[in-house]
């Protein structure tokens, strides 16, 4: 934990709840202002990684006429989109059999990126894949952009194009401290409190596995932006121990606390663990209906007009019509 105490992760990327809300509001407000001025919000990322910003809409008059027909996403709707892609990120990492460390690093990269930007400005699917690609590089688990893009039917060039804007948005702070390592360290300390034996080893294995699953849940919330990895690990182990009853967790926590030069009290630590539990309990994935509605709004903000969508539907309809005609001829 000493390394974490002197890290940029601790000094720059752990926020108070109020500061986190301010960042979400600032990104959302900027995207709304761009939508009002330009009628679209999506930024194009060029091959060299440079950004092309939306230009003021030619139909806007000199009085600053707003494009009222296109409704921006609310902060809550942006959160729903991010939740969807964070789940998708975990799914992609599992499909590629990446270790937990890569998944955690990619998730934190994704969360940090959207502290600086709105989903109305950069497509989350592209950023999600770029964050995975960047995490693989940082954690020395090589995978090519082409292989990663093929795994989710995405142009790998988009991953490469977005790589630099992701690094810049992270202020090039690429070393991430994930709770999984802390879980292992704390579990080793727990074992010292117990008599070793085959039964105990099986219990500790079950405890550790359940704790990892709890961390997986935490990583989908704002918790990694609000609490240090050690506290996330302790909250996960407390929940896991309540299920497996391996140690007296209060005694274990007192022992851990006494060995740390913490500026916080035990009461404050317990409050933090309770707050983390609360984040996990109130976590909710948006419904398919909600996502469809938000996605339609998002595409409008990006400048993907209903006319474009209509043409796609018309093309599908013609394809179905031709297929039906051919089937009819063959009957």
MIGU-210439 format. One record per residue (C-alpha): x, y, z; chain. Coordinates in Angstrom, 3 decimals, always signed. Layout:
N
(rec (X Y Z) 'A')
...
! end
This chain:
331
(rec (+0.000 +0.000 +0.000) 'A')
(rec (+3.051 +2.273 +0.389) 'A')
(rec (+3.342 +2.665 -3.362) 'A')
(rec (-0.291 +3.721 -3.589) 'A')
(rec (+0.193 +6.406 -0.926) 'A')
(rec (+2.705 +8.250 -3.118) 'A')
(rec (+0.964 +7.552 -6.447) 'A')
(rec (-0.839 +9.883 -8.856) 'A')
(rec (-3.767 +7.475 -8.516) 'A')
(rec (-4.168 +8.619 -4.919) 'A')
(rec (-3.271 +12.290 -5.384) 'A')
(rec (-5.187 +12.982 -8.621) 'A')
(rec (-7.854 +10.329 -9.188) 'A')
(rec (-9.635 +9.852 -5.858) 'A')
(rec (-12.427 +12.407 -5.504) 'A')
(rec (-15.031 +13.563 -3.048) 'A')
(rec (-18.633 +12.835 -4.111) 'A')
(rec (-19.206 +16.558 -4.684) 'A')
(rec (-16.112 +16.916 -6.889) 'A')
(rec (-17.175 +13.887 -8.924) 'A')
(rec (-20.620 +15.380 -9.552) 'A')
(rec (-19.014 +18.670 -10.584) 'A')
(rec (-16.893 +16.875 -13.191) 'A')
(rec (-19.912 +15.035 -14.628) 'A')
(rec (-21.863 +18.300 -14.769) 'A')
(rec (-19.017 +20.183 -16.483) 'A')
(rec (-18.630 +17.571 -19.252) 'A')
(rec (-22.388 +17.368 -19.768) 'A')
(rec (-22.754 +21.165 -19.860) 'A')
(rec (-19.989 +21.560 -22.448) 'A')
(rec (-21.623 +18.959 -24.725) 'A')
(rec (-24.991 +20.696 -24.380) 'A')
(rec (-23.435 +24.028 -25.364) 'A')
(rec (-21.846 +22.412 -28.426) 'A')
(rec (-25.212 +20.929 -29.371) 'A')
(rec (-26.885 +24.341 -29.058) 'A')
(rec (-24.238 +25.967 -31.266) 'A')
(rec (-23.493 +23.248 -33.808) 'A')
(rec (-26.498 +20.935 -33.842) 'A')
(rec (-24.194 +17.950 -33.188) 'A')
(rec (-21.687 +16.984 -30.529) 'A')
(rec (-19.582 +14.090 -31.839) 'A')
(rec (-15.874 +14.745 -32.260) 'A')
(rec (-14.078 +12.947 -35.055) 'A')
(rec (-10.687 +11.448 -34.225) 'A')
(rec (-8.288 +11.526 -37.175) 'A')
(rec (-5.622 +8.975 -38.059) 'A')
(rec (-2.945 +11.054 -36.323) 'A')
(rec (-5.076 +11.232 -33.160) 'A')
(rec (-6.059 +14.886 -33.639) 'A')
(rec (-9.643 +15.998 -33.017) 'A')
(rec (-12.066 +17.558 -35.466) 'A')
(rec (-14.664 +19.552 -33.551) 'A')
(rec (-18.271 +20.051 -34.738) 'A')
(rec (-18.699 +23.280 -36.667) 'A')
(rec (-21.469 +25.845 -36.033) 'A')
(rec (-24.587 +24.809 -37.924) 'A')
(rec (-25.228 +26.964 -41.028) 'A')
(rec (-28.935 +27.159 -40.160) 'A')
(rec (-28.293 +28.807 -36.824) 'A')
(rec (-29.108 +32.523 -37.088) 'A')
(rec (-27.071 +35.427 -35.792) 'A')
(rec (-29.138 +35.540 -32.621) 'A')
(rec (-27.767 +32.141 -31.576) 'A')
(rec (-30.806 +30.087 -32.490) 'A')
(rec (-30.775 +26.820 -30.580) 'A')
(rec (-31.346 +23.421 -32.145) 'A')
(rec (-34.266 +22.711 -29.882) 'A')
(rec (-35.416 +19.677 -31.822) 'A')
(rec (-32.381 +17.680 -30.653) 'A')
(rec (-32.500 +16.956 -26.947) 'A')
(rec (-29.213 +16.411 -25.092) 'A')
(rec (-28.674 +13.555 -22.686) 'A')
(rec (-29.055 +14.256 -18.996) 'A')
(rec (-26.271 +13.313 -16.583) 'A')
(rec (-28.368 +10.329 -15.467) 'A')
(rec (-28.788 +9.161 -19.065) 'A')
(rec (-25.053 +9.490 -19.639) 'A')
(rec (-24.482 +7.320 -16.575) 'A')
(rec (-26.803 +4.660 -18.012) 'A')
(rec (-24.825 +4.550 -21.262) 'A')
(rec (-21.547 +4.269 -19.335) 'A')
(rec (-22.971 +1.464 -17.184) 'A')
(rec (-23.913 -0.460 -20.336) 'A')
(rec (-20.423 -0.164 -21.816) 'A')
(rec (-18.679 -0.937 -18.536) 'A')
(rec (-20.625 -4.208 -18.439) 'A')
(rec (-19.691 -4.771 -22.079) 'A')
(rec (-16.036 -4.086 -21.203) 'A')
(rec (-16.071 -6.819 -18.564) 'A')
(rec (-17.734 -9.153 -21.065) 'A')
(rec (-15.066 -8.500 -23.726) 'A')
(rec (-12.254 -9.045 -21.195) 'A')
(rec (-13.837 -12.325 -20.080) 'A')
(rec (-14.209 -13.482 -23.689) 'A')
(rec (-10.505 -12.829 -24.283) 'A')
(rec (-9.658 -14.486 -20.934) 'A')
(rec (-7.762 -11.423 -19.773) 'A')
(rec (-6.697 -11.402 -16.095) 'A')
(rec (-8.645 -9.297 -13.593) 'A')
(rec (-5.861 -6.711 -13.499) 'A')
(rec (-6.405 -5.808 -17.170) 'A')
(rec (-10.155 -5.610 -16.731) 'A')
(rec (-9.774 -3.347 -13.692) 'A')
(rec (-7.219 -1.095 -15.396) 'A')
(rec (-9.391 -0.767 -18.523) 'A')
(rec (-12.466 +0.049 -16.430) 'A')
(rec (-10.650 +2.748 -14.479) 'A')
(rec (-9.254 +4.200 -17.719) 'A')
(rec (-12.811 +4.284 -19.108) 'A')
(rec (-14.173 +5.968 -15.973) 'A')
(rec (-11.375 +8.552 -15.936) 'A')
(rec (-11.839 +9.335 -19.630) 'A')
(rec (-15.507 +10.186 -19.100) 'A')
(rec (-14.652 +12.491 -16.235) 'A')
(rec (-13.116 +14.722 -18.906) 'A')
(rec (-15.611 +14.103 -21.719) 'A')
(rec (-19.284 +13.433 -22.317) 'A')
(rec (-20.545 +10.326 -24.122) 'A')
(rec (-22.122 +12.857 -26.480) 'A')
(rec (-18.603 +13.870 -27.563) 'A')
(rec (-16.841 +10.506 -27.977) 'A')
(rec (-18.422 +7.170 -28.902) 'A')
(rec (-18.253 +4.867 -25.840) 'A')
(rec (-17.797 +1.694 -27.895) 'A')
(rec (-14.605 +3.056 -29.462) 'A')
(rec (-13.323 +4.365 -26.137) 'A')
(rec (-14.151 +1.089 -24.375) 'A')
(rec (-12.045 -0.933 -26.839) 'A')
(rec (-9.227 +1.608 -26.771) 'A')
(rec (-9.140 +1.440 -22.959) 'A')
(rec (-8.867 -2.364 -23.111) 'A')
(rec (-6.104 -2.095 -25.716) 'A')
(rec (-4.242 +0.483 -23.586) 'A')
(rec (-4.656 -1.645 -20.440) 'A')
(rec (-3.188 -4.663 -22.248) 'A')
(rec (-0.164 -2.579 -23.207) 'A')
(rec (+0.351 -1.212 -19.702) 'A')
(rec (-0.043 -4.638 -18.088) 'A')
(rec (+2.198 -6.267 -20.744) 'A')
(rec (-0.460 -8.636 -22.020) 'A')
(rec (-0.059 -8.025 -25.736) 'A')
(rec (-3.086 -8.131 -28.013) 'A')
(rec (-3.230 -6.464 -31.414) 'A')
(rec (-5.790 -3.776 -32.195) 'A')
(rec (-6.862 -5.873 -35.183) 'A')
(rec (-7.503 -8.939 -33.006) 'A')
(rec (-9.399 -6.900 -30.424) 'A')
(rec (-11.509 -5.121 -33.040) 'A')
(rec (-12.342 -8.383 -34.785) 'A')
(rec (-13.550 -9.830 -31.479) 'A')
(rec (-16.359 -7.273 -31.345) 'A')
(rec (-16.806 -6.505 -35.064) 'A')
(rec (-15.194 -3.080 -34.874) 'A')
(rec (-12.713 -1.387 -37.203) 'A')
(rec (-9.340 -1.743 -35.455) 'A')
(rec (-8.192 +1.584 -36.940) 'A')
(rec (-10.685 +3.348 -34.667) 'A')
(rec (-8.894 +1.842 -31.668) 'A')
(rec (-5.541 +3.150 -32.878) 'A')
(rec (-6.995 +6.562 -33.741) 'A')
(rec (-8.390 +6.973 -30.219) 'A')
(rec (-5.307 +5.763 -28.379) 'A')
(rec (-3.609 +9.160 -28.017) 'A')
(rec (-6.766 +11.049 -26.978) 'A')
(rec (-7.310 +8.425 -24.257) 'A')
(rec (-3.751 +8.837 -22.958) 'A')
(rec (-4.055 +12.621 -23.029) 'A')
(rec (-7.386 +12.516 -21.188) 'A')
(rec (-5.775 +10.365 -18.487) 'A')
(rec (-2.966 +12.949 -18.160) 'A')
(rec (-0.689 +9.987 -19.027) 'A')
(rec (-1.295 +8.596 -15.511) 'A')
(rec (-1.357 +4.972 -16.608) 'A')
(rec (-0.393 +3.119 -13.416) 'A')
(rec (-3.575 +1.892 -11.742) 'A')
(rec (-3.877 +0.258 -8.333) 'A')
(rec (-6.664 -2.326 -8.459) 'A')
(rec (-8.351 -3.852 -5.385) 'A')
(rec (-7.669 -7.450 -6.503) 'A')
(rec (-4.061 -7.371 -5.322) 'A')
(rec (-5.158 -5.914 -1.978) 'A')
(rec (-7.674 -8.758 -1.600) 'A')
(rec (-4.821 -11.263 -1.928) 'A')
(rec (-2.666 -9.379 +0.557) 'A')
(rec (-5.408 -9.105 +3.167) 'A')
(rec (-6.330 -12.781 +2.703) 'A')
(rec (-2.722 -13.743 +3.467) 'A')
(rec (-2.997 -11.722 +6.692) 'A')
(rec (-6.251 -13.509 +7.545) 'A')
(rec (-4.574 -16.907 +7.205) 'A')
(rec (-2.100 -15.961 +9.910) 'A')
(rec (-5.006 -15.766 +12.379) 'A')
(rec (-6.099 -19.343 +11.721) 'A')
(rec (-4.700 -22.822 +12.132) 'A')
(rec (-3.579 -24.062 +8.730) 'A')
(rec (-5.235 -27.193 +7.377) 'A')
(rec (-6.967 -28.517 +4.299) 'A')
(rec (-10.417 -27.341 +5.431) 'A')
(rec (-9.140 -23.872 +6.239) 'A')
(rec (-7.372 -23.605 +2.883) 'A')
(rec (-10.604 -24.455 +1.066) 'A')
(rec (-12.448 -21.838 +3.114) 'A')
(rec (-9.880 -19.186 +2.271) 'A')
(rec (-10.065 -20.077 -1.407) 'A')
(rec (-13.866 -19.680 -1.329) 'A')
(rec (-13.487 -16.420 +0.630) 'A')
(rec (-11.032 -15.038 -1.913) 'A')
(rec (-13.151 -16.043 -4.927) 'A')
(rec (-16.290 -14.461 -3.481) 'A')
(rec (-14.345 -11.301 -2.609) 'A')
(rec (-13.124 -11.036 -6.225) 'A')
(rec (-16.713 -11.252 -7.437) 'A')
(rec (-17.644 -8.485 -4.995) 'A')
(rec (-14.828 -6.338 -6.380) 'A')
(rec (-16.177 -6.991 -9.898) 'A')
(rec (-19.462 -5.423 -8.748) 'A')
(rec (-17.716 -2.457 -7.128) 'A')
(rec (-15.759 -1.747 -10.304) 'A')
(rec (-19.049 -1.030 -12.118) 'A')
(rec (-19.943 +1.739 -9.656) 'A')
(rec (-18.283 +5.099 -8.903) 'A')
(rec (-16.510 +3.507 -5.917) 'A')
(rec (-13.066 +3.251 -7.599) 'A')
(rec (-13.146 +7.037 -8.100) 'A')
(rec (-14.129 +7.683 -4.479) 'A')
(rec (-12.214 +5.165 -2.364) 'A')
(rec (-8.664 +3.740 -2.311) 'A')
(rec (-8.203 +0.117 -3.454) 'A')
(rec (-7.414 -1.085 +0.064) 'A')
(rec (-10.814 +0.032 +1.343) 'A')
(rec (-12.555 -1.536 -1.657) 'A')
(rec (-10.762 -4.812 -0.900) 'A')
(rec (-11.717 -4.708 +2.790) 'A')
(rec (-15.365 -4.029 +1.935) 'A')
(rec (-15.345 -6.997 -0.461) 'A')
(rec (-13.714 -9.264 +2.129) 'A')
(rec (-16.169 -8.181 +4.822) 'A')
(rec (-19.091 -9.142 +2.583) 'A')
(rec (-17.391 -12.419 +1.626) 'A')
(rec (-16.559 -13.270 +5.234) 'A')
(rec (-20.176 -12.698 +6.236) 'A')
(rec (-21.037 -15.506 +3.804) 'A')
(rec (-18.193 -17.938 +4.603) 'A')
(rec (-17.463 -16.990 +8.279) 'A')
(rec (-13.718 -17.596 +8.138) 'A')
(rec (-12.529 -15.109 +10.795) 'A')
(rec (-13.856 -12.643 +13.344) 'A')
(rec (-13.763 -9.743 +10.907) 'A')
(rec (-13.946 -6.980 +13.541) 'A')
(rec (-10.837 -8.377 +15.233) 'A')
(rec (-9.105 -8.753 +11.888) 'A')
(rec (-9.967 -5.162 +10.948) 'A')
(rec (-8.638 -3.865 +14.290) 'A')
(rec (-5.394 -5.744 +13.718) 'A')
(rec (-4.996 -4.353 +10.200) 'A')
(rec (-5.811 -0.837 +11.369) 'A')
(rec (-3.272 -0.947 +14.210) 'A')
(rec (-0.468 -1.781 +11.759) 'A')
(rec (-1.213 +1.159 +9.461) 'A')
(rec (-0.182 +4.756 +9.998) 'A')
(rec (-3.603 +6.041 +9.063) 'A')
(rec (-4.727 +9.605 +9.543) 'A')
(rec (-8.304 +8.314 +9.800) 'A')
(rec (-10.073 +6.713 +12.738) 'A')
(rec (-11.554 +3.222 +12.832) 'A')
(rec (-15.012 +4.818 +12.819) 'A')
(rec (-14.180 +6.649 +9.593) 'A')
(rec (-12.898 +3.420 +8.028) 'A')
(rec (-16.120 +1.614 +8.906) 'A')
(rec (-18.133 +4.493 +7.455) 'A')
(rec (-16.172 +4.154 +4.206) 'A')
(rec (-16.813 +0.394 +4.055) 'A')
(rec (-20.526 +1.004 +4.652) 'A')
(rec (-20.555 +3.642 +1.911) 'A')
(rec (-18.933 +1.200 -0.545) 'A')
(rec (-21.567 -1.412 +0.315) 'A')
(rec (-24.228 +1.207 -0.330) 'A')
(rec (-22.814 +1.954 -3.815) 'A')
(rec (-23.007 -1.745 -4.680) 'A')
(rec (-26.558 -2.113 -3.340) 'A')
(rec (-27.927 +0.864 -5.255) 'A')
(rec (-26.217 -0.094 -8.516) 'A')
(rec (-28.769 -0.715 -11.237) 'A')
(rec (-28.420 -1.652 -14.884) 'A')
(rec (-30.752 +0.253 -17.226) 'A')
(rec (-33.527 -1.732 -18.883) 'A')
(rec (-33.437 -2.536 -22.591) 'A')
(rec (-36.320 -0.108 -23.147) 'A')
(rec (-34.476 +2.704 -21.353) 'A')
(rec (-31.287 +2.011 -23.318) 'A')
(rec (-33.084 +2.112 -26.664) 'A')
(rec (-34.617 +5.485 -25.807) 'A')
(rec (-31.299 +6.935 -24.618) 'A')
(rec (-29.424 +5.510 -27.596) 'A')
(rec (-31.825 +7.198 -30.020) 'A')
(rec (-31.227 +10.528 -28.290) 'A')
(rec (-27.481 +9.933 -28.303) 'A')
(rec (-27.378 +9.221 -32.038) 'A')
(rec (-29.323 +12.421 -32.669) 'A')
(rec (-26.743 +14.333 -30.648) 'A')
(rec (-23.980 +12.725 -32.685) 'A')
(rec (-25.618 +14.000 -35.854) 'A')
(rec (-26.936 +10.610 -36.948) 'A')
(rec (-30.279 +11.844 -38.221) 'A')
(rec (-33.569 +9.977 -38.221) 'A')
(rec (-33.349 +10.240 -42.025) 'A')
(rec (-30.203 +8.075 -41.931) 'A')
(rec (-31.936 +5.583 -39.664) 'A')
(rec (-34.951 +5.617 -41.985) 'A')
(rec (-32.747 +4.759 -44.939) 'A')
(rec (-31.310 +1.807 -43.024) 'A')
(rec (-34.790 +0.580 -42.166) 'A')
(rec (-35.878 +1.044 -45.780) 'A')
(rec (-32.885 -0.953 -46.968) 'A')
(rec (-33.720 -3.733 -44.510) 'A')
(rec (-37.340 -3.665 -45.595) 'A')
(rec (-36.371 -3.978 -49.274) 'A')
(rec (-34.061 -6.869 -48.433) 'A')
(rec (-36.870 -8.645 -46.580) 'A')
(rec (-39.252 -7.905 -49.431) 'A')
(rec (-36.877 -9.419 -52.006) 'A')
(rec (-36.340 -12.433 -49.766) 'A')
(rec (-40.104 -12.918 -49.389) 'A')
(rec (-40.580 -12.607 -53.172) 'A')
(rec (-37.901 -15.213 -53.830) 'A')
(rec (-39.454 -17.557 -51.283) 'A')
(rec (-42.857 -17.059 -52.916) 'A')
(rec (-41.406 -17.911 -56.363) 'A')
(rec (-39.900 -21.085 -54.960) 'A')
(rec (-43.195 -22.351 -53.458) 'A')
! end
